[in-house]
Amino acid sequence: MPIPRAITRFNRSVTNRVTRLFAGRVPPFAIMKHKGRKSGQHYETPIMACRTADGFAIALTYGSGVDWVRNVLAAGYCELEYRGRTYSLDHPHLRKLSEVSQSFPRIMNSILGFTKTTDALLLTDRSE
């Protein structure tokens, strides 16, 4: 079950502004850089990401229907700023969080369980 819309609006206008101050430098916070599938505009969205053996896993706390996820799936690629480095990622695919929960720290899994997050996005690192 995704986070309710009222919380989404608050996070977009307040929490995301604060998170942008350190996202991309302090894990697990990262900046997802993606292109709008309709507008072609470039966006930067603060998210929480964890490294996997071949890329990154992102818990979809707002569900898989949010714009940034749909943009990344439509484009088939994106960039992720993580720990001060920018990664080129491709092959985005949705998975059940239960299938990839080992990619996340125990504390994060506890929080994700509390928020009833069910989906994750996996991306392959194609950076050199």
Backbone atoms as SQL, in Angstrom:
CREATE TABLE atoms (id INTEGER PRIMARY KEY, chain TEXT, resi INTEGER, resn TEXT, atom TEXT, x REAL, y REAL, z REAL);
INSERT INTO atoms VALUES
  (1, 'A', 1, 'MET', 'N', 0.844, -1.181, 0.000),
  (2, 'A', 1, 'MET', 'CA', 0.000, 0.000, 0.000),
  (3, 'A', 1, 'MET', 'C', 0.887, 1.241, 0.000),
  (4, 'A', 2, 'PRO', 'N', 0.779, 2.085, -1.004),
  (5, 'A', 2, 'PRO', 'CA', 1.594, 3.298, -1.082),
  (6, 'A', 2, 'PRO', 'C', 1.239, 4.301, 0.009),
  (7, 'A', 3, 'ILE', 'N', 2.135, 5.234, 0.225),
  (8, 'A', 3, 'ILE', 'CA', 1.924, 6.315, 1.195),
  (9, 'A', 3, 'ILE', 'C', 0.742, 7.167, 0.721),
  (10, 'A', 4, 'PRO', 'N', -0.156, 7.579, 1.634),
  (11, 'A', 4, 'PRO', 'CA', -1.325, 8.386, 1.253),
  (12, 'A', 4, 'PRO', 'C', -0.952, 9.700, 0.567),
  (13, 'A', 5, 'ARG', 'N', -1.850, 10.186, -0.288),
  (14, 'A', 5, 'ARG', 'CA', -1.628, 11.397, -1.087),
  (15, 'A', 5, 'ARG', 'C', -1.343, 12.642, -0.245),
  (16, 'A', 6, 'ALA', 'N', -1.998, 12.777, 0.913),
  (17, 'A', 6, 'ALA', 'CA', -1.774, 13.956, 1.760),
  (18, 'A', 6, 'ALA', 'C', -0.317, 14.013, 2.212),
  (19, 'A', 7, 'ILE', 'N', 0.238, 12.878, 2.573),
  (20, 'A', 7, 'ILE', 'CA', 1.639, 12.823, 2.978),
  (21, 'A', 7, 'ILE', 'C', 2.529, 13.077, 1.772),
  (22, 'A', 8, 'THR', 'N', 2.138, 12.575, 0.615),
  (23, 'A', 8, 'THR', 'CA', 2.902, 12.800, -0.618),
  (24, 'A', 8, 'THR', 'C', 3.025, 14.290, -0.892),
  (25, 'A', 9, 'ARG', 'N', 1.930, 15.024, -0.792),
  (26, 'A', 9, 'ARG', 'CA', 1.953, 16.468, -1.044),
  (27, 'A', 9, 'ARG', 'C', 2.857, 17.184, -0.050),
  (28, 'A', 10, 'PHE', 'N', 2.767, 16.808, 1.229),
  (29, 'A', 10, 'PHE', 'CA', 3.622, 17.422, 2.242),
  (30, 'A', 10, 'PHE', 'C', 5.091, 17.126, 1.941),
  (31, 'A', 11, 'ASN', 'N', 5.395, 15.883, 1.631),
  (32, 'A', 11, 'ASN', 'CA', 6.781, 15.514, 1.334),
  (33, 'A', 11, 'ASN', 'C', 7.316, 16.258, 0.120),
  (34, 'A', 12, 'ARG', 'N', 6.491, 16.403, -0.906),
  (35, 'A', 12, 'ARG', 'CA', 6.933, 17.103, -2.112),
  (36, 'A', 12, 'ARG', 'C', 7.265, 18.560, -1.816),
  (37, 'A', 13, 'SER', 'N', 6.453, 19.220, -1.003),
  (38, 'A', 13, 'SER', 'CA', 6.674, 20.645, -0.765),
  (39, 'A', 13, 'SER', 'C', 7.612, 20.947, 0.395),
  (40, 'A', 14, 'VAL', 'N', 7.752, 20.046, 1.359),
  (41, 'A', 14, 'VAL', 'CA', 8.581, 20.332, 2.531),
  (42, 'A', 14, 'VAL', 'C', 9.762, 19.364, 2.641),
  (43, 'A', 15, 'THR', 'N', 9.471, 18.098, 2.815),
  (44, 'A', 15, 'THR', 'CA', 10.521, 17.101, 3.075),
  (45, 'A', 15, 'THR', 'C', 11.537, 17.025, 1.942),
  (46, 'A', 16, 'ASN', 'N', 11.084, 17.023, 0.694),
  (47, 'A', 16, 'ASN', 'CA', 12.008, 16.924, -0.436),
  (48, 'A', 16, 'ASN', 'C', 12.969, 18.115, -0.497),
  (49, 'A', 17, 'ARG', 'N', 12.507, 19.280, -0.141),
  (50, 'A', 17, 'ARG', 'CA', 13.386, 20.466, -0.143),
  (51, 'A', 17, 'ARG', 'C', 14.519, 20.306, 0.871),
  (52, 'A', 18, 'VAL', 'N', 14.196, 19.764, 2.025),
  (53, 'A', 18, 'VAL', 'CA', 15.216, 19.534, 3.045),
  (54, 'A', 18, 'VAL', 'C', 16.144, 18.396, 2.617),
  (55, 'A', 19, 'THR', 'N', 15.574, 17.328, 2.104),
  (56, 'A', 19, 'THR', 'CA', 16.357, 16.161, 1.688),
  (57, 'A', 19, 'THR', 'C', 17.349, 16.519, 0.591),
  (58, 'A', 20, 'ARG', 'N', 16.983, 17.410, -0.308),
  (59, 'A', 20, 'ARG', 'CA', 17.885, 17.801, -1.399),
  (60, 'A', 20, 'ARG', 'C', 19.193, 18.419, -0.904),
  (61, 'A', 21, 'LEU', 'N', 19.210, 18.905, 0.344),
  (62, 'A', 21, 'LEU', 'CA', 20.416, 19.505, 0.895),
  (63, 'A', 21, 'LEU', 'C', 21.541, 18.484, 1.066),
  (64, 'A', 22, 'PHE', 'N', 21.183, 17.210, 1.285),
  (65, 'A', 22, 'PHE', 'CA', 22.209, 16.188, 1.506),
  (66, 'A', 22, 'PHE', 'C', 22.055, 14.948, 0.629),
  (67, 'A', 23, 'ALA', 'N', 20.942, 14.825, -0.073),
  (68, 'A', 23, 'ALA', 'CA', 20.738, 13.662, -0.946),
  (69, 'A', 23, 'ALA', 'C', 21.800, 13.647, -2.030),
  (70, 'A', 24, 'GLY', 'N', 22.274, 12.458, -2.332),
  (71, 'A', 24, 'GLY', 'CA', 23.330, 12.310, -3.321),
  (72, 'A', 24, 'GLY', 'C', 24.705, 12.234, -2.691),
  (73, 'A', 25, 'ARG', 'N', 24.776, 12.629, -1.419),
  (74, 'A', 25, 'ARG', 'CA', 26.061, 12.570, -0.709),
  (75, 'A', 25, 'ARG', 'C', 26.009, 11.659, 0.510),
  (76, 'A', 26, 'VAL', 'N', 24.844, 11.565, 1.161),
  (77, 'A', 26, 'VAL', 'CA', 24.694, 10.789, 2.386),
  (78, 'A', 26, 'VAL', 'C', 23.765, 9.600, 2.123),
  (79, 'A', 27, 'PRO', 'N', 24.313, 8.366, 2.119),
  (80, 'A', 27, 'PRO', 'CA', 23.468, 7.202, 1.866),
  (81, 'A', 27, 'PRO', 'C', 22.482, 6.977, 3.011),
  (82, 'A', 28, 'PRO', 'N', 21.309, 6.446, 2.730),
  (83, 'A', 28, 'PRO', 'CA', 20.848, 5.878, 1.468),
  (84, 'A', 28, 'PRO', 'C', 20.190, 6.903, 0.553),
  (85, 'A', 29, 'PHE', 'N', 20.285, 8.181, 0.906),
  (86, 'A', 29, 'PHE', 'CA', 19.630, 9.213, 0.100),
  (87, 'A', 29, 'PHE', 'C', 20.385, 9.445, -1.204),
  (88, 'A', 30, 'ALA', 'N', 19.634, 9.602, -2.275),
  (89, 'A', 30, 'ALA', 'CA', 20.210, 9.782, -3.605),
  (90, 'A', 30, 'ALA', 'C', 19.317, 10.735, -4.394),
  (91, 'A', 31, 'ILE', 'N', 19.819, 11.165, -5.534),
  (92, 'A', 31, 'ILE', 'CA', 19.041, 12.006, -6.447),
  (93, 'A', 31, 'ILE', 'C', 18.848, 11.230, -7.746),
  (94, 'A', 32, 'MET', 'N', 17.593, 10.973, -8.088),
  (95, 'A', 32, 'MET', 'CA', 17.256, 10.305, -9.338),
  (96, 'A', 32, 'MET', 'C', 17.107, 11.376, -10.411),
  (97, 'A', 33, 'LYS', 'N', 17.917, 11.277, -11.457),
  (98, 'A', 33, 'LYS', 'CA', 17.856, 12.228, -12.571),
  (99, 'A', 33, 'LYS', 'C', 17.191, 11.519, -13.736),
  (100, 'A', 34, 'HIS', 'N', 16.069, 12.068, -14.171),
  (101, 'A', 34, 'HIS', 'CA', 15.282, 11.418, -15.218),
  (102, 'A', 34, 'HIS', 'C', 14.643, 12.460, -16.113),
  (103, 'A', 35, 'LYS', 'N', 14.137, 12.001, -17.240),
  (104, 'A', 35, 'LYS', 'CA', 13.534, 12.874, -18.241),
  (105, 'A', 35, 'LYS', 'C', 12.042, 12.579, -18.327),
  (106, 'A', 36, 'GLY', 'N', 11.224, 13.631, -18.363),
  (107, 'A', 36, 'GLY', 'CA', 9.776, 13.466, -18.460),
  (108, 'A', 36, 'GLY', 'C', 9.389, 12.755, -19.744),
  (109, 'A', 37, 'ARG', 'N', 8.543, 11.765, -19.631),
  (110, 'A', 37, 'ARG', 'CA', 8.157, 10.964, -20.799),
  (111, 'A', 37, 'ARG', 'C', 7.273, 11.743, -21.768),
  (112, 'A', 38, 'LYS', 'N', 6.567, 12.755, -21.306),
  (113, 'A', 38, 'LYS', 'CA', 5.710, 13.568, -22.163),
  (114, 'A', 38, 'LYS', 'C', 6.351, 14.921, -22.468),
  (115, 'A', 39, 'SER', 'N', 6.870, 15.571, -21.429),
  (116, 'A', 39, 'SER', 'CA', 7.385, 16.936, -21.583),
  (117, 'A', 39, 'SER', 'C', 8.822, 16.965, -22.100),
  (118, 'A', 40, 'GLY', 'N', 9.581, 15.905, -21.848),
  (119, 'A', 40, 'GLY', 'CA', 10.993, 15.898, -22.200),
  (120, 'A', 40, 'GLY', 'C', 11.841, 16.714, -21.233),
  (121, 'A', 41, 'GLN', 'N', 11.200, 17.282, -20.215),
  (122, 'A', 41, 'GLN', 'CA', 11.900, 18.088, -19.216),
  (123, 'A', 41, 'GLN', 'C', 12.744, 17.187, -18.318),
  (124, 'A', 42, 'HIS', 'N', 13.879, 17.713, -17.849),
  (125, 'A', 42, 'HIS', 'CA', 14.751, 16.969, -16.947),
  (126, 'A', 42, 'HIS', 'C', 14.329, 17.231, -15.505),
  (127, 'A', 43, 'TYR', 'N', 14.280, 16.148, -14.717),
  (128, 'A', 43, 'TYR', 'CA', 13.867, 16.225, -13.321),
  (129, 'A', 43, 'TYR', 'C', 14.918, 15.609, -12.423),
  (130, 'A', 44, 'GLU', 'N', 14.945, 16.069, -11.185),
  (131, 'A', 44, 'GLU', 'CA', 15.794, 15.493, -10.148),
  (132, 'A', 44, 'GLU', 'C', 14.912, 15.236, -8.932),
  (133, 'A', 45, 'THR', 'N', 14.817, 13.970, -8.552),
  (134, 'A', 45, 'THR', 'CA', 13.934, 13.554, -7.476),
  (135, 'A', 45, 'THR', 'C', 14.736, 12.900, -6.359),
  (136, 'A', 46, 'PRO', 'N', 14.613, 13.390, -5.118),
  (137, 'A', 46, 'PRO', 'CA', 15.305, 12.733, -4.012),
  (138, 'A', 46, 'PRO', 'C', 14.619, 11.406, -3.679),
  (139, 'A', 47, 'ILE', 'N', 15.438, 10.365, -3.504),
  (140, 'A', 47, 'ILE', 'CA', 14.927, 9.026, -3.207),
  (141, 'A', 47, 'ILE', 'C', 15.877, 8.355, -2.223),
  (142, 'A', 48, 'MET', 'N', 15.553, 7.125, -1.828),
  (143, 'A', 48, 'MET', 'CA', 16.453, 6.291, -1.043),
  (144, 'A', 48, 'MET', 'C', 16.818, 5.076, -1.891),
  (145, 'A', 49, 'ALA', 'N', 18.114, 4.854, -2.066),
  (146, 'A', 49, 'ALA', 'CA', 18.600, 3.767, -2.911),
  (147, 'A', 49, 'ALA', 'C', 19.661, 2.963, -2.167),
  (148, 'A', 50, 'CYS', 'N', 19.766, 1.700, -2.513),
  (149, 'A', 50, 'CYS', 'CA', 20.789, 0.822, -1.937),
  (150, 'A', 50, 'CYS', 'C', 21.503, 0.095, -3.064),
  (151, 'A', 51, 'ARG', 'N', 22.808, -0.074, -2.896),
  (152, 'A', 51, 'ARG', 'CA', 23.609, -0.792, -3.892),
  (153, 'A', 51, 'ARG', 'C', 23.220, -2.265, -3.911),
  (154, 'A', 52, 'THR', 'N', 23.294, -2.848, -5.103),
  (155, 'A', 52, 'THR', 'CA', 23.147, -4.290, -5.283),
  (156, 'A', 52, 'THR', 'C', 24.412, -4.777, -5.983),
  (157, 'A', 53, 'ALA', 'N', 24.486, -6.054, -6.258),
  (158, 'A', 53, 'ALA', 'CA', 25.676, -6.605, -6.910),
  (159, 'A', 53, 'ALA', 'C', 25.925, -5.968, -8.272),
  (160, 'A', 54, 'ASP', 'N', 24.855, -5.634, -9.006),
  (161, 'A', 54, 'ASP', 'CA', 25.034, -5.098, -10.356),
  (162, 'A', 54, 'ASP', 'C', 24.384, -3.737, -10.592),
  (163, 'A', 55, 'GLY', 'N', 23.980, -3.067, -9.524),
  (164, 'A', 55, 'GLY', 'CA', 23.361, -1.762, -9.705),
  (165, 'A', 55, 'GLY', 'C', 22.770, -1.222, -8.420),
  (166, 'A', 56, 'PHE', 'N', 21.472, -0.858, -8.483),
  (167, 'A', 56, 'PHE', 'CA', 20.790, -0.264, -7.337),
  (168, 'A', 56, 'PHE', 'C', 19.378, -0.817, -7.194),
  (169, 'A', 57, 'ALA', 'N', 18.905, -0.826, -5.958),
  (170, 'A', 57, 'ALA', 'CA', 17.517, -1.158, -5.641),
  (171, 'A', 57, 'ALA', 'C', 16.903, 0.052, -4.964),
  (172, 'A', 58, 'ILE', 'N', 15.680, 0.359, -5.357),
  (173, 'A', 58, 'ILE', 'CA', 14.970, 1.511, -4.810),
  (174, 'A', 58, 'ILE', 'C', 13.608, 1.037, -4.334),
  (175, 'A', 59, 'ALA', 'N', 13.330, 1.230, -3.050),
  (176, 'A', 59, 'ALA', 'CA', 12.019, 0.876, -2.505),
  (177, 'A', 59, 'ALA', 'C', 11.018, 1.936, -2.939),
  (178, 'A', 60, 'LEU', 'N', 9.904, 1.503, -3.472),
  (179, 'A', 60, 'LEU', 'CA', 8.904, 2.438, -4.010),
  (180, 'A', 60, 'LEU', 'C', 7.841, 2.731, -2.952),
  (181, 'A', 61, 'THR', 'N', 8.179, 3.618, -2.034),
  (182, 'A', 61, 'THR', 'CA', 7.294, 3.937, -0.915),
  (183, 'A', 61, 'THR', 'C', 6.002, 4.613, -1.367),
  (184, 'A', 62, 'TYR', 'N', 6.001, 5.223, -2.537),
  (185, 'A', 62, 'TYR', 'CA', 4.784, 5.852, -3.076),
  (186, 'A', 62, 'TYR', 'C', 4.109, 4.972, -4.118),
  (187, 'A', 63, 'GLY', 'N', 4.619, 3.764, -4.329),
  (188, 'A', 63, 'GLY', 'CA', 4.051, 2.855, -5.314),
  (189, 'A', 63, 'GLY', 'C', 4.731, 3.015, -6.668),
  (190, 'A', 64, 'SER', 'N', 4.380, 2.137, -7.586),
  (191, 'A', 64, 'SER', 'CA', 5.031, 2.124, -8.894),
  (192, 'A', 64, 'SER', 'C', 4.381, 3.059, -9.913),
  (193, 'A', 65, 'GLY', 'N', 3.307, 3.726, -9.532),
  (194, 'A', 65, 'GLY', 'CA', 2.602, 4.592, -10.474),
  (195, 'A', 65, 'GLY', 'C', 3.010, 6.057, -10.438),
  (196, 'A', 66, 'VAL', 'N', 3.989, 6.411, -9.609),
  (197, 'A', 66, 'VAL', 'CA', 4.394, 7.813, -9.532),
  (198, 'A', 66, 'VAL', 'C', 5.144, 8.208, -10.803),
  (199, 'A', 67, 'ASP', 'N', 5.126, 9.496, -11.095),
  (200, 'A', 67, 'ASP', 'CA', 5.692, 9.985, -12.360),
  (201, 'A', 67, 'ASP', 'C', 7.149, 9.602, -12.571),
  (202, 'A', 68, 'TRP', 'N', 7.996, 9.757, -11.551),
  (203, 'A', 68, 'TRP', 'CA', 9.418, 9.486, -11.792),
  (204, 'A', 68, 'TRP', 'C', 9.655, 8.020, -12.148),
  (205, 'A', 69, 'VAL', 'N', 8.906, 7.107, -11.539),
  (206, 'A', 69, 'VAL', 'CA', 9.057, 5.681, -11.870),
  (207, 'A', 69, 'VAL', 'C', 8.579, 5.439, -13.296),
  (208, 'A', 70, 'ARG', 'N', 7.449, 6.000, -13.651),
  (209, 'A', 70, 'ARG', 'CA', 6.927, 5.832, -15.007),
  (210, 'A', 70, 'ARG', 'C', 7.881, 6.433, -16.034),
  (211, 'A', 71, 'ASN', 'N', 8.505, 7.569, -15.711),
  (212, 'A', 71, 'ASN', 'CA', 9.484, 8.188, -16.614),
  (213, 'A', 71, 'ASN', 'C', 10.690, 7.285, -16.835),
  (214, 'A', 72, 'VAL', 'N', 11.227, 6.730, -15.754),
  (215, 'A', 72, 'VAL', 'CA', 12.407, 5.862, -15.854),
  (216, 'A', 72, 'VAL', 'C', 12.064, 4.591, -16.627),
  (217, 'A', 73, 'LEU', 'N', 10.929, 3.991, -16.350),
  (218, 'A', 73, 'LEU', 'CA', 10.520, 2.776, -17.074),
  (219, 'A', 73, 'LEU', 'C', 10.334, 3.064, -18.562),
  (220, 'A', 74, 'ALA', 'N', 9.725, 4.206, -18.895),
  (221, 'A', 74, 'ALA', 'CA', 9.488, 4.556, -20.297),
  (222, 'A', 74, 'ALA', 'C', 10.801, 4.814, -21.032),
  (223, 'A', 75, 'ALA', 'N', 11.726, 5.506, -20.389),
  (224, 'A', 75, 'ALA', 'CA', 13.002, 5.841, -21.036),
  (225, 'A', 75, 'ALA', 'C', 13.931, 4.630, -21.097),
  (226, 'A', 76, 'GLY', 'N', 13.872, 3.778, -20.072),
  (227, 'A', 76, 'GLY', 'CA', 14.760, 2.619, -20.015),
  (228, 'A', 76, 'GLY', 'C', 16.126, 2.939, -19.429),
  (229, 'A', 77, 'TYR', 'N', 16.307, 4.161, -18.963),
  (230, 'A', 77, 'TYR', 'CA', 17.581, 4.557, -18.359),
  (231, 'A', 77, 'TYR', 'C', 17.371, 5.792, -17.485),
  (232, 'A', 78, 'CYS', 'N', 18.382, 6.099, -16.679),
  (233, 'A', 78, 'CYS', 'CA', 18.379, 7.295, -15.848),
  (234, 'A', 78, 'CYS', 'C', 19.783, 7.475, -15.280),
  (235, 'A', 79, 'GLU', 'N', 19.951, 8.505, -14.497),
  (236, 'A', 79, 'GLU', 'CA', 21.195, 8.698, -13.758),
  (237, 'A', 79, 'GLU', 'C', 20.845, 8.797, -12.287),
  (238, 'A', 80, 'LEU', 'N', 21.786, 8.372, -11.457),
  (239, 'A', 80, 'LEU', 'CA', 21.584, 8.407, -10.020),
  (240, 'A', 80, 'LEU', 'C', 22.816, 9.013, -9.369),
  (241, 'A', 81, 'GLU', 'N', 22.596, 10.056, -8.597),
  (242, 'A', 81, 'GLU', 'CA', 23.683, 10.661, -7.835),
  (243, 'A', 81, 'GLU', 'C', 23.667, 10.017, -6.452),
  (244, 'A', 82, 'TYR', 'N', 24.761, 9.341, -6.107),
  (245, 'A', 82, 'TYR', 'CA', 24.838, 8.560, -4.877),
  (246, 'A', 82, 'TYR', 'C', 26.253, 8.638, -4.324),
  (247, 'A', 83, 'ARG', 'N', 26.377, 9.043, -3.065),
  (248, 'A', 83, 'ARG', 'CA', 27.683, 9.194, -2.409),
  (249, 'A', 83, 'ARG', 'C', 28.637, 10.084, -3.212),
  (250, 'A', 84, 'GLY', 'N', 28.103, 11.147, -3.781),
  (251, 'A', 84, 'GLY', 'CA', 28.919, 12.115, -4.504),
  (252, 'A', 84, 'GLY', 'C', 29.335, 11.698, -5.903),
  (253, 'A', 85, 'ARG', 'N', 28.818, 10.581, -6.380),
  (254, 'A', 85, 'ARG', 'CA', 29.167, 10.088, -7.710),
  (255, 'A', 85, 'ARG', 'C', 27.883, 9.912, -8.526),
  (256, 'A', 86, 'THR', 'N', 27.973, 10.147, -9.832),
  (257, 'A', 86, 'THR', 'CA', 26.813, 9.966, -10.703),
  (258, 'A', 86, 'THR', 'C', 26.957, 8.655, -11.461),
  (259, 'A', 87, 'TYR', 'N', 25.922, 7.820, -11.371),
  (260, 'A', 87, 'TYR', 'CA', 25.891, 6.513, -12.023),
  (261, 'A', 87, 'TYR', 'C', 24.915, 6.548, -13.194),
  (262, 'A', 88, 'SER', 'N', 25.282, 5.936, -14.295),
  (263, 'A', 88, 'SER', 'CA', 24.375, 5.746, -15.430),
  (264, 'A', 88, 'SER', 'C', 23.732, 4.387, -15.255),
  (265, 'A', 89, 'LEU', 'N', 22.413, 4.378, -15.213),
  (266, 'A', 89, 'LEU', 'CA', 21.679, 3.138, -14.948),
  (267, 'A', 89, 'LEU', 'C', 20.729, 2.829, -16.091),
  (268, 'A', 90, 'ASP', 'N', 20.513, 1.548, -16.328),
  (269, 'A', 90, 'ASP', 'CA', 19.537, 1.140, -17.336),
  (270, 'A', 90, 'ASP', 'C', 18.856, -0.158, -16.907),
  (271, 'A', 91, 'HIS', 'N', 18.083, -0.718, -17.814),
  (272, 'A', 91, 'HIS', 'CA', 17.313, -1.950, -17.562),
  (273, 'A', 91, 'HIS', 'C', 16.458, -1.864, -16.297),
  (274, 'A', 92, 'PRO', 'N', 15.654, -0.801, -16.158),
  (275, 'A', 92, 'PRO', 'CA', 14.796, -0.709, -14.968),
  (276, 'A', 92, 'PRO', 'C', 13.712, -1.787, -15.008),
  (277, 'A', 93, 'HIS', 'N', 13.499, -2.433, -13.884),
  (278, 'A', 93, 'HIS', 'CA', 12.409, -3.395, -13.813),
  (279, 'A', 93, 'HIS', 'C', 11.849, -3.457, -12.403),
  (280, 'A', 94, 'LEU', 'N', 10.550, -3.646, -12.345),
  (281, 'A', 94, 'LEU', 'CA', 9.843, -3.694, -11.073),
  (282, 'A', 94, 'LEU', 'C', 9.924, -5.100, -10.487),
  (283, 'A', 95, 'ARG', 'N', 10.034, -5.160, -9.172),
  (284, 'A', 95, 'ARG', 'CA', 10.043, -6.419, -8.436),
  (285, 'A', 95, 'ARG', 'C', 9.245, -6.224, -7.152),
  (286, 'A', 96, 'LYS', 'N', 8.794, -7.309, -6.601),
  (287, 'A', 96, 'LYS', 'CA', 8.180, -7.267, -5.281),
  (288, 'A', 96, 'LYS', 'C', 9.293, -7.009, -4.275),
  (289, 'A', 97, 'LEU', 'N', 9.022, -6.154, -3.309),
  (290, 'A', 97, 'LEU', 'CA', 10.024, -5.819, -2.307),
  (291, 'A', 97, 'LEU', 'C', 10.515, -7.074, -1.589),
  (292, 'A', 98, 'SER', 'N', 9.615, -8.024, -1.361),
  (293, 'A', 98, 'SER', 'CA', 10.002, -9.259, -0.667),
  (294, 'A', 98, 'SER', 'C', 11.081, -10.033, -1.421),
  (295, 'A', 99, 'GLU', 'N', 11.159, -9.865, -2.747),
  (296, 'A', 99, 'GLU', 'CA', 12.163, -10.559, -3.561),
  (297, 'A', 99, 'GLU', 'C', 13.545, -9.927, -3.435),
  (298, 'A', 100, 'VAL', 'N', 13.604, -8.663, -3.061),
  (299, 'A', 100, 'VAL', 'CA', 14.891, -7.943, -3.023),
  (300, 'A', 100, 'VAL', 'C', 15.188, -7.325, -1.656),
  (301, 'A', 101, 'SER', 'N', 14.452, -7.706, -0.638),
  (302, 'A', 101, 'SER', 'CA', 14.613, -7.091, 0.683),
  (303, 'A', 101, 'SER', 'C', 16.026, -7.255, 1.241),
  (304, 'A', 102, 'GLN', 'N', 16.763, -8.277, 0.810),
  (305, 'A', 102, 'GLN', 'CA', 18.137, -8.469, 1.287),
  (306, 'A', 102, 'GLN', 'C', 19.056, -7.344, 0.825),
  (307, 'A', 103, 'SER', 'N', 18.635, -6.565, -0.162),
  (308, 'A', 103, 'SER', 'CA', 19.436, -5.431, -0.653),
  (309, 'A', 103, 'SER', 'C', 19.394, -4.243, 0.290),
  (310, 'A', 104, 'PHE', 'N', 18.416, -4.220, 1.185),
  (311, 'A', 104, 'PHE', 'CA', 18.230, -3.087, 2.078),
  (312, 'A', 104, 'PHE', 'C', 18.707, -3.416, 3.489),
  (313, 'A', 105, 'PRO', 'N', 19.235, -2.419, 4.204),
  (314, 'A', 105, 'PRO', 'CA', 19.631, -2.641, 5.602),
  (315, 'A', 105, 'PRO', 'C', 18.423, -3.038, 6.450),
  (316, 'A', 106, 'ARG', 'N', 18.683, -3.754, 7.520),
  (317, 'A', 106, 'ARG', 'CA', 17.620, -4.267, 8.393),
  (318, 'A', 106, 'ARG', 'C', 16.697, -3.142, 8.880),
  (319, 'A', 107, 'ILE', 'N', 17.281, -2.022, 9.286),
  (320, 'A', 107, 'ILE', 'CA', 16.464, -0.908, 9.799),
  (321, 'A', 107, 'ILE', 'C', 15.539, -0.370, 8.708),
  (322, 'A', 108, 'MET', 'N', 16.049, -0.314, 7.482),
  (323, 'A', 108, 'MET', 'CA', 15.233, 0.179, 6.369),
  (324, 'A', 108, 'MET', 'C', 14.097, -0.801, 6.077),
  (325, 'A', 109, 'ASN', 'N', 14.368, -2.095, 6.160),
  (326, 'A', 109, 'ASN', 'CA', 13.314, -3.096, 5.966),
  (327, 'A', 109, 'ASN', 'C', 12.224, -2.950, 7.022),
  (328, 'A', 110, 'SER', 'N', 12.608, -2.619, 8.235),
  (329, 'A', 110, 'SER', 'CA', 11.612, -2.411, 9.295),
  (330, 'A', 110, 'SER', 'C', 10.710, -1.225, 8.960),
  (331, 'A', 111, 'ILE', 'N', 11.315, -0.141, 8.512),
  (332, 'A', 111, 'ILE', 'CA', 10.546, 1.050, 8.140),
  (333, 'A', 111, 'ILE', 'C', 9.640, 0.748, 6.951),
  (334, 'A', 112, 'LEU', 'N', 10.177, 0.028, 5.962),
  (335, 'A', 112, 'LEU', 'CA', 9.384, -0.313, 4.778),
  (336, 'A', 112, 'LEU', 'C', 8.214, -1.220, 5.138),
  (337, 'A', 113, 'GLY', 'N', 8.417, -2.102, 6.107),
  (338, 'A', 113, 'GLY', 'CA', 7.323, -2.945, 6.581),
  (339, 'A', 113, 'GLY', 'C', 6.246, -2.118, 7.257),
  (340, 'A', 114, 'PHE', 'N', 6.667, -1.132, 8.038),
  (341, 'A', 114, 'PHE', 'CA', 5.728, -0.246, 8.727),
  (342, 'A', 114, 'PHE', 'C', 4.903, 0.555, 7.722),
  (343, 'A', 115, 'THR', 'N', 5.532, 1.014, 6.632),
  (344, 'A', 115, 'THR', 'CA', 4.823, 1.809, 5.624),
  (345, 'A', 115, 'THR', 'C', 4.076, 0.935, 4.623),
  (346, 'A', 116, 'LYS', 'N', 4.205, -0.371, 4.780),
  (347, 'A', 116, 'LYS', 'CA', 3.529, -1.343, 3.904),
  (348, 'A', 116, 'LYS', 'C', 3.943, -1.199, 2.438),
  (349, 'A', 117, 'THR', 'N', 5.221, -0.864, 2.218),
  (350, 'A', 117, 'THR', 'CA', 5.770, -0.766, 0.868),
  (351, 'A', 117, 'THR', 'C', 5.849, -2.171, 0.275),
  (352, 'A', 118, 'THR', 'N', 5.392, -2.341, -0.956),
  (353, 'A', 118, 'THR', 'CA', 5.357, -3.675, -1.558),
  (354, 'A', 118, 'THR', 'C', 6.229, -3.830, -2.803),
  (355, 'A', 119, 'ASP', 'N', 6.647, -2.710, -3.408),
  (356, 'A', 119, 'ASP', 'CA', 7.366, -2.787, -4.675),
  (357, 'A', 119, 'ASP', 'C', 8.745, -2.146, -4.599),
  (358, 'A', 120, 'ALA', 'N', 9.603, -2.574, -5.523),
  (359, 'A', 120, 'ALA', 'CA', 10.943, -2.006, -5.639),
  (360, 'A', 120, 'ALA', 'C', 11.282, -1.874, -7.116),
  (361, 'A', 121, 'LEU', 'N', 12.189, -0.961, -7.406),
  (362, 'A', 121, 'LEU', 'CA', 12.699, -0.779, -8.762),
  (363, 'A', 121, 'LEU', 'C', 14.171, -1.170, -8.743),
  (364, 'A', 122, 'LEU', 'N', 14.553, -2.064, -9.644),
  (365, 'A', 122, 'LEU', 'CA', 15.947, -2.469, -9.789),
  (366, 'A', 122, 'LEU', 'C', 16.510, -1.855, -11.056),
  (367, 'A', 123, 'LEU', 'N', 17.746, -1.397, -10.978),
  (368, 'A', 123, 'LEU', 'CA', 18.428, -0.791, -12.129),
  (369, 'A', 123, 'LEU', 'C', 19.830, -1.345, -12.211),
  (370, 'A', 124, 'THR', 'N', 20.320, -1.512, -13.428),
  (371, 'A', 124, 'THR', 'CA', 21.663, -2.019, -13.671),
  (372, 'A', 124, 'THR', 'C', 22.623, -0.863, -13.871),
  (373, 'A', 125, 'ASP', 'N', 23.787, -0.941, -13.225),
  (374, 'A', 125, 'ASP', 'CA', 24.825, 0.083, -13.361),
  (375, 'A', 125, 'ASP', 'C', 25.577, -0.140, -14.655),
  (376, 'A', 126, 'ARG', 'N', 25.568, 0.864, -15.530),
  (377, 'A', 126, 'ARG', 'CA', 26.311, 0.750, -16.791),
  (378, 'A', 126, 'ARG', 'C', 27.456, 1.765, -16.822),
  (379, 'A', 127, 'SER', 'N', 27.795, 2.327, -15.642),
  (380, 'A', 127, 'SER', 'CA', 28.894, 3.278, -15.540),
  (381, 'A', 127, 'SER', 'C', 30.222, 2.558, -15.734),
  (382, 'A', 128, 'GLU', 'N', 31.182, 3.283, -16.228),
  (383, 'A', 128, 'GLU', 'CA', 32.526, 2.713, -16.375),
  (384, 'A', 128, 'GLU', 'C', 33.381, 3.112, -15.221);
